[in-house]
């Protein structure tokens, strides 16, 4: 379990921040899978430092709830107040909202942190209104991207794959929870293009949970090689990876 009240909470904004333009790309991409009517009330489940929460309020014009168990992450989110956003202390397994209270739920890279994924999805179904949509933005163990920085940290591929479940397992959990999954995974490209130097600077904060599970000597040597390459070729354009998302619906 990653402690987001500890070191990770202190470096997350620096290492995982999203620019306003990138937030707009993400929320516009989400809008393609949600009803066109406005306003829509949205739950950002595992909202962290609120990277996307205010953007969801701007895009969907309804009440947005950011539910986050980490006090430190939630405090960082609350520094940027938005009239349409309410942050709540809570967890996926016990969402502090009434039944049928939101039109959409976003789980943005939070699902793999749920202690009980099935109960979490049951709670998602409970708070969704009939016909509501849950967007499960995650990785799947059998569909992992080949990230360029794995070359610096040989153990990272295996560590990352072990954090996630397979696509079929996620779909089965959704069905068991009473949600209807789409036919296949949606691929979204909303990430901001960055240079090798920019990638190094962000990753050097070790704000990815992957780094909590790598040997210290591997991280030391990997970041040393990474820094050398970033110094030698700082402006090299790095790949932009598509993001996997499963669209789940609460039946009407």
C-alpha positions in Angstrom: 0.0 0.0 0.0 1.4 3.4 -1.0 1.3 6.0 1.8 -0.1 9.2 0.2 0.0 11.0 3.5 3.8 10.5 3.5 6.5 11.2 0.9 4.3 10.6 -2.1 1.8 13.2 -0.9 4.6 15.8 -0.7 5.9 15.3 -4.3 2.7 14.4 -6.2 1.9 17.9 -7.4 5.5 18.5 -8.7 5.7 15.0 -10.4 2.2 14.5 -11.6 0.8 17.9 -12.2 -1.4 18.5 -15.3 -1.5 21.8 -17.2 -4.8 23.6 -17.8 -4.6 22.7 -21.5 -4.1 19.0 -20.7 -7.0 19.1 -18.2 -9.2 20.4 -21.0 -8.1 17.6 -23.3 -8.9 15.0 -20.7 -12.3 16.4 -19.8 -13.3 16.8 -23.4 -12.3 13.2 -24.1 -14.5 12.1 -21.1 -17.4 14.1 -22.5 -17.6 11.9 -25.5 -18.8 9.0 -23.3 -21.3 10.9 -21.2 -24.7 12.4 -21.9 -24.7 15.7 -23.8 -27.1 17.4 -21.4 -25.9 19.8 -18.8 -25.5 20.0 -15.9 -24.1 16.6 -15.0 -23.1 15.8 -11.4 -19.8 14.0 -11.2 -17.9 12.0 -8.6 -14.1 12.1 -8.9 -13.3 8.9 -6.9 -9.7 9.0 -5.7 -9.4 12.6 -6.6 -5.9 13.0 -5.1 -4.6 16.6 -5.3 -7.6 17.6 -7.5 -5.7 17.5 -10.8 -8.9 17.0 -12.8 -11.7 17.9 -10.3 -12.2 21.6 -11.1 -11.9 20.8 -14.8 -14.7 18.3 -14.4 -16.9 21.1 -12.9 -16.1 23.5 -15.7 -16.8 20.8 -18.4 -20.0 19.3 -17.0 -21.4 22.4 -15.1 -22.8 20.4 -12.2 -21.8 19.6 -8.7 -18.5 17.7 -8.6 -17.4 15.7 -5.5 -13.8 14.8 -5.0 -13.6 11.8 -2.7 -10.1 11.1 -1.4 -8.8 9.1 1.7 -5.5 10.9 2.0 -5.7 14.0 4.2 -2.5 15.4 2.7 -3.7 15.0 -0.9 -7.1 16.4 -0.1 -5.6 19.4 1.6 -3.5 20.1 -1.5 -6.6 19.9 -3.6 -8.5 22.3 -1.4 -5.9 25.0 -1.9 -7.5 25.7 -5.4 -11.1 26.2 -4.4 -13.9 26.0 -7.1 -17.5 26.9 -6.4 -18.7 23.7 -8.1 -16.4 21.3 -6.2 -16.8 19.7 -2.8 -14.0 17.6 -1.4 -14.9 14.7 0.9 -12.9 12.3 3.1 -13.8 8.8 2.0 -12.8 5.7 0.3 -14.1 3.7 -2.7 -15.6 1.0 -0.4 -17.6 3.6 1.6 -18.4 6.6 -0.6 -19.9 9.4 1.5 -22.7 10.2 -1.0 -26.4 9.1 -1.1 -27.7 6.5 -3.5 -28.3 7.6 -7.1 -26.7 11.1 -6.5 -24.4 11.5 -9.5 -24.6 11.1 -13.3 -21.0 10.0 -13.7 -18.1 8.6 -11.8 -14.4 9.1 -12.8 -11.8 6.7 -11.5 -8.6 8.2 -12.9 -5.7 5.9 -12.1 -7.2 5.1 -8.7 -8.8 1.7 -9.2 -5.6 -0.3 -8.5 -5.4 1.4 -5.1 -8.8 0.1 -4.0 -8.4 -2.4 -1.1 -11.6 -4.1 -2.2 -12.2 -3.5 -5.9 -15.5 -5.4 -6.0 -17.0 -3.4 -3.1 -15.6 -0.2 -4.7 -17.5 -0.9 -7.9 -20.6 -1.8 -5.9 -20.4 1.6 -4.3 -19.9 3.2 -7.7 -23.1 1.5 -8.9 -24.9 2.6 -5.7 -24.1 6.3 -6.1 -24.8 6.4 -9.9 -28.2 7.4 -11.1 -29.9 4.8 -13.4 -28.3 5.1 -16.8 -25.3 6.8 -15.2 -21.8 6.2 -16.5 -18.5 5.3 -14.7 -15.2 5.9 -16.5 -12.5 3.5 -15.3 -9.2 5.0 -16.5 -6.6 2.4 -15.5 -4.0 0.0 -16.9 -4.7 -3.6 -17.4 -2.1 -6.3 -16.7 -2.5 -7.9 -20.1 -2.5 -4.6 -22.0 0.4 -2.7 -20.5 2.1 0.1 -22.5 5.8 -0.2 -23.2 7.0 3.0 -21.5 10.3 4.3 -22.7 11.6 4.8 -19.1 11.4 1.1 -18.4 14.8 0.9 -20.1 16.3 2.7 -17.2 14.5 0.6 -14.5 14.4 -3.1 -15.7 12.2 -4.2 -12.8 9.5 -1.6 -13.5 7.7 -3.6 -16.2 7.1 -6.5 -13.8 6.3 -4.2 -10.9 3.7 -2.2 -12.9 2.0 -5.3 -14.4 1.7 -6.8 -10.9 -0.2 -3.7 -9.7 -3.1 -4.1 -12.2 -5.6 -6.8 -13.0 -6.4 -8.1 -16.5 -9.1 -6.5 -18.7 -11.3 -9.6 -18.4 -11.0 -9.6 -14.6 -12.0 -5.9 -14.5 -15.0 -6.6 -16.7 -16.0 -9.5 -14.6 -15.8 -7.5 -11.4 -17.9 -4.8 -13.0 -20.6 -7.3 -14.0 -20.6 -8.8 -10.5 -21.1 -5.3 -9.1 -24.1 -4.7 -11.3 -22.5 -2.5 -13.9 -22.5 -3.1 -17.7 -19.1 -2.8 -19.3 -18.6 -1.6 -22.9 -17.5 -4.1 -25.5 -13.8 -3.1 -25.4 -11.3 -0.7 -23.9 -11.4 2.9 -25.1 -8.1 4.4 -26.0 -7.7 8.2 -25.3 -4.7 10.4 -26.2 -4.8 13.4 -24.0 -1.3 13.5 -22.5 0.9 16.5 -23.2 3.9 16.0 -25.4 7.1 16.5 -23.5 10.9 16.5 -24.1 13.3 14.1 -22.6 14.5 16.7 -20.1 10.9 17.4 -19.1 10.2 13.7 -18.7 13.3 13.3 -16.5 12.4 16.3 -14.3 8.9 14.9 -13.7 10.0 11.3 -13.0 12.9 12.4 -10.8 10.3 13.3 -8.1 9.4 9.6 -8.0 5.8 10.5 -7.8 4.7 7.2 -9.5 3.8 4.4 -7.1 6.1 2.2 -9.2 9.1 3.7 -7.6 7.9 2.7 -4.1 8.6 -0.9 -5.1 11.9 -0.7 -6.9 15.3 -1.6 -5.3 17.2 1.4 -4.2 20.3 0.5 -6.2 18.3 0.1 -9.4 16.7 3.5 -8.9 20.1 5.2 -8.2 21.7 3.8 -11.3 18.6 4.2 -13.5 18.2 7.9 -12.6 21.9 8.5 -13.1 21.7 7.1 -16.7 18.5 9.0 -17.2 20.0 12.3 -16.1 23.0 11.8 -18.4 20.7 11.2 -21.4 18.5 14.2 -20.5 21.7 16.4 -20.3 23.0 15.1 -23.6 19.8 15.3 -25.6 17.3 17.5 -23.6 15.0 18.5 -26.5 14.4 15.0 -27.8 10.6 14.5 -28.3 9.3 11.6 -26.2 6.4 9.3 -27.1 2.9 10.2 -26.1 1.1 7.1 -24.9 -2.6 6.4 -25.3 -4.6 5.9 -22.1 -6.9 2.8 -21.6 -10.4 3.4 -20.2 -13.3 1.0 -19.6 -16.8 2.6 -19.8 -19.3 1.1 -17.3 -23.0 1.9 -17.2 -25.5 1.5 -14.4 -28.6 -0.1 -16.1 -31.7 2.1 -16.2 
